[in-house]
Amino acid sequence: MRPNWRRYGRQSKLAKGIGQGQTQAKFEPELKAEPASSVSWRSIMVLNTDEFCRNTSIHGLKYINSRKLHTADRVFFGLAFFSVLCFAGFLMQDAFDKWNTTPVIVGINPEPTYITNEPFPAITICNLNQALISKAAQISNDTSKFNMLQVLCRRKINSQLSRSNNNWEELISNISQPCSALVIGCSFGAVDNQCESMFHPIITDEGLCCVFNMLHPRFMYKHNVPLTLRNITTKNGYQAVNWHAELGYSRSLKKPDNQYYPRAALGTGESLGLSLTLDVEAAAYYCSSSSSIGLKLALHSPNESPNVRETGMLISPGLETKLRIEPAKIITELPLRKVHRKYRHCLFRDEGNLSYFAHYTQRNCEMECMSRLLLQHCGCIVFYMPRIQANDTVCSIRESHCVESVRLHTSIGRAVESCLDNCLPSCFDLTFNAIPYATRISYNDFKTAYPNMENYSRFNVERSIAIVNLYYKEHTFRASKQTEFIGISDFLSNVGGLMGLFLGFSFLSIAECVYFAFIRPCRLCAELRQRRPVSTLELSKAANFTVKRAKIHVNTILPKDRRQQQRQHQLSAISPATWFKTELGIQLNRS
């Protein structure tokens, strides 16, 4: 039932009329009437603050505001409130710093990753021999090609030589062992027993090498495809596809029986792995890139350029080597895109825009970085480095000293570190490690296992032939997963827990602050502006007279029960503006 405030309003108006016509028993000075809004704004804030402190759920404020307590008690509670607020602020600042500066944590992906859904590693094999002795014999000692050959063999040369000939790719392709002579036997699982044609020549920092299962050049490079990869063809029946660690294989790929390239793993064990028979042609050695005879083998992601010289594994001829592949994959939750790269320390596929390579990886970025440093300090690039611009000059033998100083970071250490620091890891990455096991080849068993190679003598097998088997041990592996260390919900939970523990603060406390600080004062001011200007003295007398008349009327007319019910309705449904006038009058009378 809604109370009848019209009657109360009429009583108030009647009280005002009577009060203005009667003579006051006590002389009170007449106050100047001012607009209610200008008079009441400060009072509104004072009364709202008092009401807020008495009713809020925040601990301590009601004791600080209570006039019943001694001043020393109120000061004690004020100091306690201030101390707790400072301590809570310190802990919240710590929670904010942890949320802002360390947003990423690396854990184990609970879902297994199947090797059949990932590509088999790209394999780059290099013969340590830099030139066939028969090809080197055709080069005259007084030519620039001979001096270039000495650079490949890491021998000392005359620093005053001409820089007219710097066609390194053509020279290396002509004097090195071709892939067809290096890979004499290849078997990939149970579907391809003649995969020798899947090895393509590629020039690296170890000279001419042969790569298997790397992306096709049209997916690997944006422009300036290396000379040795310009005319490669895909084996009949195979389709070259694009692959990235973040996107994986295309869902529209429906080629049966693994008839696409780069190939995915078929299963576990040697039978479903890659088996290679390699011939280093030890008798044709002219010079080695190291101090030994054999091969270097590097495992890398299909969309990544190989780093054979620094990370390749040595394969010795006369041995059968088994390499157990250990894959490692990193995946990242997509909400981390909102975190700045400075704090998550990785780049997504569309964030790392390279100039030469089509796919961003840390290794590809580092190669482009070194190319820019070489152009900046030496005015040229090395023959195996990416050519960012089509007209970039290839370094000749005269710049070999400058090239080595940049490569070894001897003269521009800070510049190299600054450049490499910008090459962040990929947020999605696939890498491979290998655990080698090796034993000697038995000549008799070799002839039995490879009947088409029976023309190899025992001497040639023990000195030149190497057998390599690469395989997975497990059908699944666990990838590393980068997730939010402290998300927005965790941060709010930490802050809310601290505020609740120290101050009893909650979201409803925020609503209380907003209501008493903004909504209620504005509404009261709006209501008071609609009334005529009044003085504080009139406001006090009207409030006192109205209350007295209401008591007399209720006591003389209504019975006791009815009077109690009427009093409850009057107190519960009083409007904010009228209540404020009454409260203000009481406060003024007290003062």
Secondary structure, DSSP 4 states (H G I P E B T S, - for coil): ----HHHHHHHHHHHHHHHHHSPPSS--PPPPPB-HHHHHHHHHHHHHHHHHHHH-SSTTHHHHH-SSS-HHHHHHHHHHHHHHHHHHHHHHHHHHHHHHH--EEEEE-SS-EEGGGSBPPEEEEEESB-SBHHHHTTS-TTSHHHHHHHHHTT----TT---S---HHHHHHHHSPPHHHHEEEEEETTTBS--GGGEEEEEETTEEEEEESPPPHHHHBSS---GGGTT--PPTT-EE---BTTTBS-TT---GGG-EESPBP--SSGGGSEEEEEE--GGGBS-BSSSSSSEEEEEE-TTS---HHHHPEEE-TTEEEEEEEEEEEEEE-GGGGGS-HHHH--B-TTT---SSBSS--HHHHHHHHHHHHHHHHTSSB-TTS--SSTTPPBP-GGGHHHHHHHHTTSS-HHHHHHHHHT-PPBSSEEEEEEEEEEEEPPHHHHHHH-GGGTTS-HHHHHHHEEEEEEEES-SEEPPEEEEESS-HHHHHHHHHHHHHHHH---HHHHHHHHIIIIIHHHHHHHHHHTSPPB-HHHHHHHHHHHHHHHHHHHHHHS-HHHHHHHHHHHHHS--HHHHHHHHHHHHHHH-
